[in-house]
Amino acid sequence: MIEKIQHATASSPEGAKGLVKGVLACAFQNMAFMLPTGLLYLLVKDLLAGSTSERRSACLLCTDFTDHMVPVQRHLFYHL
């Protein structure tokens, strides 16, 4: 796979490996940013509907967890 990327982008082996790391880090960062947004949407939808289900506490817990994941992904992004 690295050889195909290296040939397609006319880069060195280190450049191809760096591209793969960058794509993976970017995908992880996008998921880390969108997960809390989706959970917040579910929470607001439940609150506006007037329901107090167990999903409300799960949304808050997951949102808190993902808030702590952003510094972790930033560390991985800049120190890969």
Secondary structure by P-SEA (a helix, b strand, c coil): caaaaaaaacccaaaaaaaaaaaaaaaaaaaaaaaaaaaaaaaaaaaaaccccaaaaaaaaaaaaaaaaaaaaaaaaacc
